[in-house]
């Protein structure tokens, strides 16, 4: 016979926290006369809810049923937004035991609703968790549990979430269906990770079993799904609530029994079921009982050794010491100073007769015929184990800075003192530790030598890893082509560095403007808010290239929309050549005013008439889109000379005007200053 309990069976994190909060609330309000309620059964297990009811927790369906000013516990399934509004109006104290995973779904659908999405919840419309989630999006969500129901969803912008306890197979099937439709969808797989692990383990256990037993409350959705999964892989599957409903006759006929339990099933019920089945397979109960008896006798004769960890039952309590029955011929004694007490705590406040207790053996004889025990030394061992685990798993712990020493500080983790070098107190340079005194810091354990009672912590390592996590999160959220908000942080000769939410990207000078810049500060200022486009990302080198000009169209692509022949424009003289002057219409778009179009009179030196930086008006004579050339005239915007002035012009001026006309054809026609520079170099 083999009995296998599937992994992850029994209470999940959310259920444990809900029961813990409920029991704590009952104790805290025991003597003040306040009524305590849960809105619906705290969990889907009648054994548990009956026990809580016996302790003083009443079940209601709506906060309107509670006495005004009473206490209401929100179960792990969560409640709609309206629930909290009602509770506040009736001055009800709310103890929120909503599962963190469910709370996250509620936030997601609330935000998505405000963004104009239609919410789709894949799950059971009658389950309290789903009802609660729907209450955070004005009860307008589509609740689907099959492909047939999914076909009735007609909206185009969908935001899809899942009930935490549904099967992955159902979720993926319905999401795949929506993906085949011509819809905009955002998908969040909100199935609880623990649920997925529980269902996977149940499946694996069922495959390898002759008979499968699912333990759970009759109203438990996740337990029912375990039953469905197990039944698929093991036909001989039974759903029970406790040992009383165990199919003993069927169990006796099988060699390999598998067990899985829902998230609302207490550990004690699981153990009772296993114990009941185990008794069926005891080949010789008398021999087994004899062996157990011999083991007990042998245990009673043997004394624990110094340093051994022992378990026992408290048989006497005083404020001076605790006497413990260890199941051997000597009792154990734990003196008051071998406990860690806080404030005005007394031993009689913490322990009572019948309590189970664990301690470490200091001496096998304290001089009075008892075994000397220590709770404090056991705790220190546990703390060292925690520190070693933190070192091995690279997980943070919290240590309190208590003392300055040469080169750093002493920080205490529970009962263990460790050293933090000054260089490891911060990710910035510091020369004094004053600001850290008395603070509790998250630290990484970098070195442990338990034999020498030495441990080294690092707050800097923790800060660096957290910063790296945040940077990675930012990297994961960015994609090439995204337009993001940024802040100009600093300049270099070749560009500007822009902070885009915690990491810097390079905005190259060539990507700032469609026009030519000599320095990025011509177009930007330190601290300026800009919208930039991500052009490329190199995760290996940690480099991001940004673009600013890409947020505006390239001037020549919209030339017809902004400029026409005959139009008078204003621009700035940006360069003067022998044959004419370049006028900047806008960044990246220049026009040429030929020397013959500067003025009605003869111009021999353009610099005598206009200067670089001067604002001028000019008329567009020609736009050549194929060659990207614009011809301008300043004189066309001026008053023409009078007839007498024209007649007074010397004859050679007329000849020179003719020569100037020929020069227009010979002058380089260019689209920008950059092209002009190239043309000049080629000459």
C-alpha positions as CSV (number, residue, x, y, z in Angstrom):
1,X,0.0,0.0,0.0
2,X,1.2,3.5,-0.8
3,X,-0.6,6.7,0.1
4,X,0.7,9.9,-1.8
5,X,-0.4,13.4,-0.8
6,X,-0.2,15.8,-3.8
7,X,2.1,18.8,-3.2
8,X,0.5,22.2,-2.4
9,X,-2.5,20.6,-0.7
10,X,-4.4,22.5,2.0
11,X,-4.6,26.1,2.9
12,X,-3.2,28.6,0.5
13,X,-1.6,31.9,1.5
14,X,-4.8,33.9,1.2
15,X,-6.9,31.5,3.2
16,X,-4.3,31.3,6.0
17,X,-4.2,35.1,6.2
18,X,-8.0,35.4,6.3
19,X,-8.3,32.9,9.1
20,X,-5.4,34.5,11.0
21,X,-7.0,37.9,10.7
22,X,-10.4,36.6,11.8
23,X,-9.0,34.8,14.9
24,X,-6.9,37.9,15.8
25,X,-10.0,40.1,15.4
26,X,-12.1,37.8,17.6
27,X,-9.4,37.9,20.4
28,X,-8.9,41.7,20.2
29,X,-12.7,42.4,20.4
30,X,-13.5,39.7,22.9
31,X,-14.2,42.0,25.8
32,X,-15.6,45.2,24.2
33,X,-19.0,43.8,23.2
34,X,-18.7,44.6,19.5
35,X,-20.4,42.2,17.1
36,X,-18.0,40.5,14.6
37,X,-19.2,39.3,11.2
38,X,-17.9,37.9,7.9
39,X,-19.8,38.9,4.8
40,X,-20.5,35.3,3.6
41,X,-18.5,32.2,4.8
42,X,-14.9,33.2,5.4
43,X,-13.8,30.2,3.4
44,X,-15.6,27.3,1.7
45,X,-15.2,24.8,4.4
46,X,-18.0,24.2,6.9
47,X,-15.8,22.6,9.5
48,X,-13.7,25.8,9.7
49,X,-16.7,28.3,9.5
50,X,-18.5,26.3,12.2
51,X,-15.5,26.6,14.5
52,X,-15.2,30.3,13.9
53,X,-18.9,30.8,14.5
54,X,-18.5,29.1,17.8
55,X,-15.8,31.6,18.7
56,X,-18.1,34.5,17.9
57,X,-17.9,35.1,14.2
58,X,-21.4,35.5,12.7
59,X,-22.1,35.2,8.9
60,X,-24.1,37.8,7.1
61,X,-24.9,38.3,3.4
62,X,-24.7,42.1,3.2
63,X,-23.2,44.9,5.4
64,X,-26.8,46.2,5.9
65,X,-27.4,43.2,8.1
66,X,-24.6,44.1,10.5
67,X,-25.1,46.3,13.5
68,X,-24.0,49.9,13.0
69,X,-20.4,50.4,14.4
70,X,-19.7,46.7,14.4
71,X,-16.7,44.8,12.8
72,X,-17.0,43.1,9.4
73,X,-14.3,40.8,8.0
74,X,-13.9,40.8,4.2
75,X,-13.2,37.2,3.2
76,X,-10.4,36.1,0.9
77,X,-12.7,36.1,-2.1
78,X,-13.0,39.9,-1.8
79,X,-16.1,42.2,-2.1
80,X,-17.4,44.8,-4.7
81,X,-16.5,48.4,-4.4
82,X,-20.1,49.2,-3.2
83,X,-19.5,47.0,-0.1
84,X,-16.9,49.4,1.3
85,X,-19.1,52.4,0.6
86,X,-22.0,50.8,2.5
87,X,-19.7,49.9,5.4
88,X,-18.4,53.4,5.7
89,X,-21.9,54.9,5.7
90,X,-22.8,52.6,8.6
91,X,-19.6,53.3,10.5
92,X,-18.5,49.7,10.3
93,X,-14.9,48.8,10.9
94,X,-13.7,46.7,7.9
95,X,-11.0,44.1,8.4
96,X,-9.9,43.4,4.9
97,X,-8.7,39.8,4.4
98,X,-9.0,39.9,0.6
99,X,-6.4,37.6,-1.0
100,X,-3.6,39.8,-2.5
101,X,-4.0,38.1,-5.9
102,X,-7.7,39.0,-5.9
103,X,-7.0,42.5,-4.8
104,X,-4.7,42.9,-7.8
105,X,-7.4,41.8,-10.2
106,X,-9.8,44.3,-8.7
107,X,-7.3,47.1,-9.3
108,X,-6.6,45.9,-12.9
109,X,-10.3,45.9,-13.9
110,X,-11.0,49.3,-12.2
111,X,-8.1,50.9,-14.1
112,X,-9.1,49.2,-17.4
113,X,-12.7,50.4,-17.1
114,X,-11.5,54.0,-16.7
115,X,-9.4,53.6,-19.8
116,X,-12.5,52.6,-21.8
117,X,-12.0,48.8,-22.1
118,X,-14.8,46.3,-21.8
119,X,-13.9,43.8,-19.1
120,X,-14.1,40.0,-19.6
121,X,-13.8,37.8,-16.6
122,X,-13.2,34.1,-17.4
123,X,-14.8,32.2,-14.5
124,X,-18.0,31.3,-12.7
125,X,-20.5,34.1,-12.6
126,X,-21.9,32.9,-9.3
127,X,-18.6,32.6,-7.5
128,X,-18.2,35.3,-4.8
129,X,-14.7,36.2,-6.2
130,X,-16.1,36.9,-9.6
131,X,-19.0,38.9,-8.2
132,X,-16.6,41.0,-6.2
133,X,-14.3,41.6,-9.3
134,X,-17.4,42.6,-11.4
135,X,-18.2,45.1,-8.7
136,X,-15.0,47.1,-9.4
137,X,-16.1,47.8,-13.0
138,X,-19.7,48.9,-12.4
139,X,-21.0,45.3,-12.8
140,X,-20.6,45.8,-16.6
141,X,-18.1,42.9,-17.2
142,X,-18.8,39.9,-19.4
143,X,-18.5,36.7,-17.4
144,X,-17.7,33.7,-19.6
145,X,-16.9,30.1,-18.7
146,X,-17.2,28.5,-22.1
147,X,-16.6,29.2,-25.8
148,X,-20.3,29.5,-26.3
149,X,-20.5,32.3,-23.8
150,X,-17.4,33.9,-25.3
151,X,-19.2,34.1,-28.7
152,X,-21.8,36.5,-27.1
153,X,-19.2,39.1,-26.4
154,X,-19.6,41.8,-29.1
155,X,-17.4,44.6,-27.8
156,X,-14.1,45.4,-29.7
157,X,-11.8,46.6,-26.9
158,X,-11.4,43.8,-24.4
159,X,-9.5,43.6,-21.2
160,X,-9.4,39.9,-20.1
161,X,-8.7,38.5,-16.6
162,X,-9.3,35.2,-14.9
163,X,-10.9,33.9,-11.7
164,X,-7.9,32.8,-9.6
165,X,-9.0,29.2,-9.3
166,X,-10.0,28.3,-12.8
167,X,-8.0,25.8,-14.9
168,X,-5.3,27.0,-17.2
169,X,-6.8,24.9,-20.0
170,X,-10.1,26.8,-19.8
171,X,-8.4,30.2,-19.7
172,X,-6.0,29.5,-22.6
173,X,-8.9,28.1,-24.7
174,X,-11.1,31.1,-24.3
175,X,-8.2,33.6,-24.8
176,X,-7.2,31.8,-28.0
177,X,-10.8,32.1,-29.3
178,X,-10.8,35.9,-28.7
179,X,-7.4,36.2,-30.5
180,X,-9.0,34.8,-33.7
181,X,-11.5,37.6,-33.7
182,X,-10.7,41.1,-35.1
183,X,-10.6,42.7,-31.7
184,X,-8.2,44.8,-29.6
185,X,-7.5,42.7,-26.5
186,X,-5.3,43.0,-23.4
187,X,-4.8,39.8,-21.5
188,X,-3.8,39.3,-17.9
189,X,-3.4,35.7,-16.7
190,X,-4.5,36.2,-13.1
191,X,-4.8,32.5,-12.2
192,X,-3.1,32.1,-8.9
193,X,0.3,30.6,-9.2
194,X,-0.4,28.4,-6.2
195,X,-3.6,27.2,-7.9
196,X,-1.7,26.2,-11.0
197,X,0.9,24.3,-8.9
198,X,-1.9,22.6,-6.9
199,X,-3.7,21.6,-10.1
200,X,-0.5,20.3,-11.7
201,X,0.4,18.3,-8.7
202,X,-3.1,16.9,-8.5
203,X,-2.9,15.8,-12.1
204,X,0.5,14.1,-11.6
205,X,-0.6,12.3,-8.5
206,X,-3.9,11.1,-10.2
207,X,-1.9,9.7,-13.2
208,X,0.1,7.5,-10.8
209,X,-2.8,6.3,-8.6
210,X,-5.4,3.5,-8.5
211,X,-7.8,5.7,-6.5
212,X,-7.8,9.4,-6.0
213,X,-9.4,11.3,-3.0
214,X,-10.1,15.0,-3.2
215,X,-10.7,16.7,0.2
216,X,-12.6,20.0,0.2
217,X,-15.7,21.9,1.1
218,X,-18.8,21.2,-0.9
219,X,-18.9,24.8,-2.0
220,X,-15.2,25.2,-2.8
221,X,-14.7,26.1,-6.4
222,X,-11.0,25.2,-6.5
223,X,-11.7,21.8,-4.8
224,X,-14.3,21.0,-7.5
225,X,-11.8,21.8,-10.2
226,X,-9.3,19.4,-8.5
227,X,-11.9,16.8,-8.7
228,X,-12.5,17.4,-12.4
229,X,-8.8,17.2,-13.1
230,X,-8.3,14.0,-11.0
231,X,-11.4,12.3,-12.6
232,X,-9.9,13.0,-16.0
233,X,-6.8,11.0,-15.2
234,X,-8.1,8.5,-12.6
235,X,-11.6,7.2,-13.1
236,X,-11.7,6.0,-9.5
237,X,-11.9,9.5,-8.0
238,X,-13.9,10.5,-4.9
239,X,-14.8,14.0,-3.5
240,X,-15.0,14.0,0.3
241,X,-15.3,16.7,3.0
242,X,-13.8,14.8,5.9
243,X,-12.9,11.3,7.1
244,X,-16.5,10.4,7.7
245,X,-17.3,10.5,4.0
246,X,-14.3,8.4,3.0
247,X,-15.2,5.4,0.8
248,X,-13.5,2.8,2.9
249,X,-14.5,-0.3,1.0
250,X,-13.2,1.1,-2.3
251,X,-10.0,2.3,-0.6
252,X,-9.3,-1.2,0.8
253,X,-9.2,-2.7,-2.7
254,X,-6.5,-0.3,-4.0
255,X,-2.7,-0.4,-3.6
256,X,-1.8,3.2,-4.7
257,X,-3.9,5.9,-3.2
258,X,-3.6,9.6,-4.2
259,X,-4.8,12.5,-2.1
260,X,-5.2,16.2,-3.0
261,X,-6.9,18.9,-1.0
262,X,-8.4,22.3,-1.8
263,X,-7.2,25.7,-0.7
264,X,-9.8,25.8,2.0
265,X,-9.0,22.4,3.6
266,X,-7.4,22.5,7.1
267,X,-4.3,20.4,7.7
268,X,-5.9,18.5,10.5
269,X,-8.7,17.1,8.2
270,X,-6.1,16.0,5.7
271,X,-4.2,14.2,8.5
272,X,-7.4,12.6,9.8
273,X,-8.2,11.2,6.3
274,X,-4.6,9.8,5.9
275,X,-4.7,8.3,9.4
276,X,-8.0,6.6,8.7
277,X,-6.8,5.1,5.5
278,X,-3.5,4.0,7.1
279,X,-5.3,2.0,9.7
280,X,-7.0,0.0,7.0
281,X,-3.6,-1.3,5.8
282,X,-2.0,-2.2,9.1
283,X,-1.2,-5.9,8.6
284,X,-0.8,-6.7,12.2
285,X,-2.2,-4.0,14.6
286,X,-1.0,-5.9,17.7
287,X,2.6,-6.0,16.5
288,X,2.4,-2.4,15.5
289,X,1.1,-1.4,19.0
290,X,3.9,-3.5,20.6
291,X,6.6,-1.8,18.6
292,X,5.1,1.6,19.5
293,X,5.1,0.6,23.2
294,X,8.7,-0.5,23.1
295,X,9.7,2.7,21.3
296,X,8.0,4.7,24.1
297,X,9.8,2.7,26.8
298,X,13.1,3.1,25.1
299,X,12.5,6.8,24.7
300,X,11.6,7.2,28.4
301,X,14.9,5.5,29.5
302,X,17.1,7.6,27.3
303,X,18.1,11.2,28.3
304,X,18.7,13.9,25.8
305,X,22.3,15.1,25.2
306,X,23.6,18.6,25.6
307,X,22.9,20.7,22.5
308,X,20.0,18.5,21.5
309,X,16.7,20.1,20.4
310,X,13.7,18.6,22.4
311,X,10.0,18.9,22.4
312,X,7.8,18.6,25.4
313,X,4.6,19.6,27.3
314,X,4.4,22.5,29.7
315,X,3.4,21.0,33.1
316,X,4.1,24.0,35.4
317,X,4.4,27.8,34.8
318,X,5.6,30.5,37.1
319,X,7.2,33.9,36.5
320,X,10.5,32.4,37.5
321,X,10.6,29.3,35.3
322,X,8.7,26.7,33.2
323,X,8.8,23.0,33.9
324,X,8.5,20.7,30.8
325,X,7.6,17.0,30.5
326,X,10.0,15.6,28.0
327,X,8.7,12.0,28.0
328,X,11.8,10.7,29.9
329,X,12.6,10.0,33.5
330,X,13.6,13.7,34.1
331,X,11.7,16.9,33.6
332,X,13.1,19.9,31.8
333,X,13.4,23.3,33.4
334,X,13.6,26.6,31.4
335,X,14.6,29.6,33.7
336,X,13.2,33.0,33.0
337,X,16.6,34.4,31.7
338,X,16.6,31.7,29.0
339,X,13.6,33.3,27.3
340,X,13.6,36.4,25.1
341,X,10.9,38.6,26.7
342,X,9.8,42.1,25.5
343,X,8.8,45.0,27.8
344,X,6.7,43.9,30.7
345,X,6.0,40.4,29.5
346,X,5.8,37.6,32.0
347,X,6.1,33.8,31.4
348,X,2.6,33.4,32.7
349,X,1.4,35.7,30.0
350,X,3.0,33.6,27.3
351,X,2.6,30.0,28.4
352,X,0.0,27.8,30.2
353,X,-0.1,24.2,31.2
354,X,-0.6,21.8,28.3
355,X,1.2,24.0,25.8
356,X,3.7,22.3,23.4
357,X,7.2,23.8,23.6
358,X,10.6,23.3,21.9
359,X,13.9,24.1,23.6
360,X,17.6,23.4,23.5
361,X,19.3,21.2,26.1
362,X,22.1,23.1,28.0
363,X,22.8,20.5,30.7
364,X,21.4,17.0,31.4
365,X,21.5,17.9,35.2
366,X,21.0,21.3,36.6
367,X,22.0,20.2,40.2
368,X,18.4,19.6,41.2
369,X,17.8,16.5,39.2
370,X,16.3,18.3,36.2
371,X,17.4,18.9,32.6
372,X,18.4,22.5,32.0
373,X,16.8,23.9,28.9
374,X,17.0,27.2,26.9
375,X,14.5,28.7,24.6
376,X,16.8,31.7,23.9
377,X,19.6,29.4,22.6
378,X,17.2,27.6,20.4
379,X,16.0,30.9,18.9
380,X,19.6,31.9,18.3
381,X,20.2,28.7,16.4
382,X,17.0,29.3,14.4
383,X,18.3,32.8,13.7
384,X,21.6,31.5,12.5
385,X,19.7,29.1,10.2
386,X,17.8,32.0,8.8
387,X,21.0,33.9,8.2
388,X,22.6,30.9,6.5
389,X,19.5,30.5,4.4
390,X,19.6,34.2,3.5
391,X,23.2,33.8,2.4
392,X,22.5,30.7,0.3
393,X,19.3,31.9,-1.3
394,X,20.6,35.5,-1.7
395,X,17.4,36.8,0.1
396,X,17.3,40.0,2.1
397,X,16.8,40.3,5.9
398,X,16.2,43.3,8.1
399,X,18.9,44.3,10.6
400,X,18.8,47.2,13.1
401,X,21.9,49.4,13.3
402,X,22.8,49.7,17.0
403,X,26.4,50.8,17.3
404,X,29.3,52.6,15.5
405,X,32.7,50.9,15.4
406,X,35.9,51.4,13.5
407,X,35.2,51.1,9.8
408,X,31.5,50.6,10.0
409,X,28.6,49.7,12.3
410,X,27.1,46.8,14.2
411,X,23.6,45.7,13.1
412,X,21.5,43.1,14.9
413,X,19.3,40.5,13.2
414,X,17.1,39.2,16.0
415,X,19.7,37.7,18.5
416,X,22.6,37.7,16.0
417,X,25.0,40.7,15.7
418,X,26.7,41.4,12.4
419,X,29.1,44.0,10.9
420,X,28.3,46.4,8.1
421,X,31.4,48.1,6.6
422,X,31.0,51.8,6.0
423,X,31.4,51.3,2.3
424,X,28.4,48.9,2.4
425,X,26.0,51.2,4.2
426,X,24.9,53.0,1.1
427,X,25.2,53.0,-2.7
428,X,26.5,56.6,-2.4
429,X,29.7,57.7,-0.8
430,X,29.4,58.5,2.9
431,X,32.1,59.2,5.5
432,X,29.9,59.0,8.6
433,X,27.2,56.6,9.8
434,X,25.3,59.0,12.0
435,X,22.2,59.1,9.8
436,X,21.9,55.3,10.0
437,X,21.9,54.8,13.7
438,X,18.8,53.2,15.1
439,X,17.4,52.4,11.6
440,X,16.3,49.0,10.4
441,X,17.9,48.3,7.1
442,X,17.2,45.6,4.5
443,X,20.6,43.9,4.0
444,X,22.2,41.1,2.1
445,X,24.2,38.5,4.0
446,X,27.7,38.5,2.4
447,X,29.7,36.3,4.8
448,X,29.0,33.9,7.6
449,X,31.3,32.2,10.1
450,X,29.1,30.7,12.7
451,X,31.9,29.0,14.6
452,X,33.5,32.4,15.2
453,X,30.1,34.0,15.7
454,X,30.7,36.4,12.8
455,X,28.5,37.6,10.0
456,X,28.8,40.5,7.5
457,X,25.9,42.4,6.1
458,X,25.6,44.8,3.1
459,X,22.9,47.4,2.7
460,X,24.6,48.6,-0.5
461,X,24.2,45.2,-2.2
462,X,20.5,45.3,-1.4
463,X,20.1,48.8,-2.8
464,X,22.0,47.9,-5.9
465,X,19.9,44.8,-6.6
466,X,16.7,46.7,-6.1
467,X,17.9,49.4,-8.4
468,X,18.8,46.8,-11.0
469,X,15.4,45.2,-10.7
470,X,13.7,48.6,-11.3
471,X,16.0,49.2,-14.3
472,X,15.2,45.8,-15.7
473,X,11.5,46.5,-15.2
474,X,11.9,49.7,-17.2
475,X,13.8,47.8,-19.9
476,X,11.1,45.2,-20.1
477,X,8.4,47.9,-20.5
478,X,10.1,49.6,-23.4
479,X,10.1,48.7,-27.1
480,X,11.6,50.0,-30.3
481,X,9.2,52.5,-31.8
482,X,7.6,53.6,-28.5
483,X,7.2,57.3,-27.9
484,X,8.0,58.1,-24.2
485,X,8.3,61.1,-22.0
486,X,11.8,62.1,-21.0
487,X,13.8,64.8,-19.2
488,X,17.0,66.3,-20.7
489,X,19.7,65.6,-18.1
490,X,23.1,66.6,-19.6
491,X,24.8,67.6,-22.9
492,X,27.8,66.3,-24.8
493,X,29.3,67.6,-28.1
494,X,27.6,64.7,-29.9
495,X,24.1,64.8,-28.3
496,X,22.0,64.9,-25.1
497,X,21.3,62.3,-22.5
498,X,17.6,62.0,-21.7
499,X,16.1,60.3,-18.6
500,X,13.1,58.1,-19.7
501,X,11.8,57.0,-16.3
502,X,14.9,55.8,-14.5
503,X,17.4,55.0,-17.3
504,X,19.2,57.4,-19.7
505,X,19.0,57.2,-23.5
506,X,21.2,59.0,-26.0
507,X,19.6,61.6,-28.2
508,X,22.2,62.0,-30.9
509,X,22.7,65.6,-32.2
510,X,21.6,64.4,-35.7
511,X,18.3,63.0,-34.3
512,X,17.3,66.3,-32.5
513,X,16.2,68.4,-35.4
514,X,15.7,68.1,-39.2
515,X,18.1,71.0,-39.4
516,X,21.8,71.1,-38.7
517,X,22.9,71.9,-35.1
518,X,26.4,72.8,-33.9
519,X,25.5,71.9,-30.3
520,X,22.4,70.2,-28.8
521,X,21.9,73.3,-26.5
522,X,20.8,75.2,-29.6
523,X,17.5,73.3,-29.5
524,X,17.2,71.9,-25.9
525,X,17.6,73.0,-22.3
526,X,18.7,71.0,-19.2
527,X,15.6,69.9,-17.3
528,X,13.4,70.3,-20.4
529,X,10.5,67.8,-20.8
530,X,10.5,66.1,-24.2
531,X,8.7,63.3,-26.0
532,X,11.2,61.0,-27.7
533,X,11.0,58.0,-29.9
534,X,13.0,54.8,-29.1
535,X,15.1,54.1,-32.2
536,X,17.2,51.1,-31.0
537,X,17.9,49.1,-27.8
538,X,21.0,47.1,-26.9
539,X,20.3,45.2,-23.7
540,X,23.7,43.7,-23.6
541,X,25.5,47.0,-23.6
542,X,22.6,48.8,-21.7
543,X,22.3,51.5,-24.5
544,X,19.2,53.1,-25.9
545,X,19.1,55.4,-28.9
546,X,16.4,58.1,-29.0
547,X,15.0,60.4,-31.6
548,X,13.2,63.7,-31.3
549,X,12.9,64.9,-34.9
550,X,10.9,61.7,-35.7
551,X,8.0,63.1,-33.8
552,X,7.7,65.8,-36.5
553,X,7.4,65.1,-40.3
554,X,10.5,65.6,-42.5
555,X,9.9,69.0,-44.1
556,X,10.1,67.8,-47.7
557,X,7.3,65.2,-47.1
558,X,4.8,67.9,-46.4
559,X,6.2,70.6,-48.6
560,X,2.9,71.1,-50.6
561,X,1.0,71.6,-47.4
562,X,3.1,74.4,-46.1
563,X,4.7,76.2,-49.1
564,X,3.6,77.3,-52.6
565,X,5.2,79.2,-55.5
566,X,4.4,82.9,-55.1
567,X,4.1,82.7,-51.3
568,X,6.0,85.2,-49.2
569,X,7.8,83.7,-46.3
570,X,9.9,84.9,-43.3
571,X,13.2,83.2,-42.6
572,X,16.6,83.7,-41.2
573,X,19.8,84.1,-43.2
574,X,22.0,81.2,-42.2
575,X,24.8,81.3,-44.7
576,X,26.2,83.7,-47.3
577,X,28.1,82.6,-50.4
578,X,29.5,84.5,-53.4
579,X,26.5,83.5,-55.5
580,X,23.7,84.0,-53.0
581,X,22.4,83.6,-49.5
582,X,20.7,80.6,-47.8
583,X,17.5,81.3,-45.9
584,X,16.2,78.8,-43.3
585,X,12.4,78.4,-43.7
586,X,12.3,75.9,-40.9
587,X,14.8,73.4,-39.4
588,X,15.9,71.1,-42.3
589,X,14.5,73.2,-45.0
590,X,16.6,76.0,-46.7
591,X,16.0,78.1,-49.8
592,X,18.5,79.9,-52.0
593,X,18.3,83.6,-52.7
594,X,20.5,84.1,-55.7
595,X,22.7,87.3,-55.7
596,X,20.5,88.6,-58.5
597,X,17.4,88.3,-56.3
598,X,18.9,90.3,-53.4
599,X,17.9,93.7,-54.6
600,X,16.8,95.6,-57.7
601,X,20.1,97.4,-57.8
602,X,23.4,95.8,-58.7
603,X,24.9,93.8,-55.8
604,X,28.6,93.0,-55.8
605,X,29.0,92.1,-52.2
606,X,26.0,90.3,-50.6
607,X,27.3,91.0,-47.1
608,X,26.8,94.7,-47.8
609,X,23.0,94.1,-48.1
610,X,22.2,91.3,-45.6
611,X,24.0,89.5,-42.7
612,X,23.9,86.0,-41.2
613,X,21.2,85.8,-38.5
614,X,19.1,88.5,-40.1
615,X,15.3,87.9,-40.4
616,X,14.1,88.6,-44.0
617,X,11.0,88.2,-46.1
618,X,11.3,86.4,-49.4
619,X,9.1,85.2,-52.2
620,X,9.1,81.6,-53.4
621,X,10.0,81.6,-57.1
622,X,10.3,77.8,-57.6
623,X,9.9,74.5,-55.7
624,X,11.7,71.6,-57.3
625,X,10.5,68.5,-55.3
626,X,12.5,66.0,-57.4
627,X,15.8,67.7,-56.7
628,X,14.6,69.2,-53.4
629,X,15.5,72.8,-54.3
630,X,13.7,76.0,-53.4
631,X,14.5,79.3,-55.2
632,X,13.7,82.5,-53.3
633,X,13.7,86.3,-54.0
634,X,14.1,89.1,-51.5
635,X,13.8,91.9,-54.1
636,X,10.3,90.6,-55.1
637,X,9.1,91.6,-51.6
638,X,10.6,95.1,-52.1
639,X,9.1,98.2,-53.8
640,X,10.4,98.3,-57.4
641,X,12.5,101.4,-58.3
642,X,10.8,104.4,-60.0
643,X,11.1,105.0,-63.8
644,X,13.5,107.8,-63.3
645,X,15.7,105.7,-61.0
646,X,15.8,103.0,-63.6
647,X,16.7,105.4,-66.4
648,X,19.5,106.8,-64.3
649,X,21.2,103.5,-64.1
650,X,24.5,103.4,-66.1
651,X,24.7,101.2,-69.2
652,X,27.3,98.9,-67.7
653,X,24.8,98.1,-65.0
654,X,22.4,96.7,-67.6
655,X,25.2,94.5,-68.9
656,X,26.0,93.3,-65.5
657,X,22.3,92.4,-64.9
658,X,22.5,90.2,-67.9
659,X,25.6,88.5,-66.6
660,X,23.9,88.0,-63.3
661,X,21.0,86.3,-65.0
662,X,23.4,83.9,-66.6
663,X,25.0,83.3,-63.1
664,X,21.7,82.1,-61.7
665,X,21.9,79.1,-63.9
666,X,25.5,78.4,-63.0
667,X,25.1,78.7,-59.2
668,X,24.8,75.4,-57.3
669,X,21.2,74.7,-56.5
670,X,21.1,73.0,-53.1
671,X,18.4,72.0,-50.6
672,X,20.3,72.9,-47.4
673,X,23.4,74.5,-45.9
674,X,25.0,71.1,-45.6
675,X,24.7,70.5,-49.3
676,X,26.1,74.0,-49.9
677,X,29.1,73.2,-47.8
678,X,29.7,70.0,-49.8
679,X,29.4,71.8,-53.0
680,X,31.9,74.4,-51.9
681,X,34.4,71.8,-50.9
682,X,34.0,70.1,-54.3
683,X,34.8,73.4,-56.0
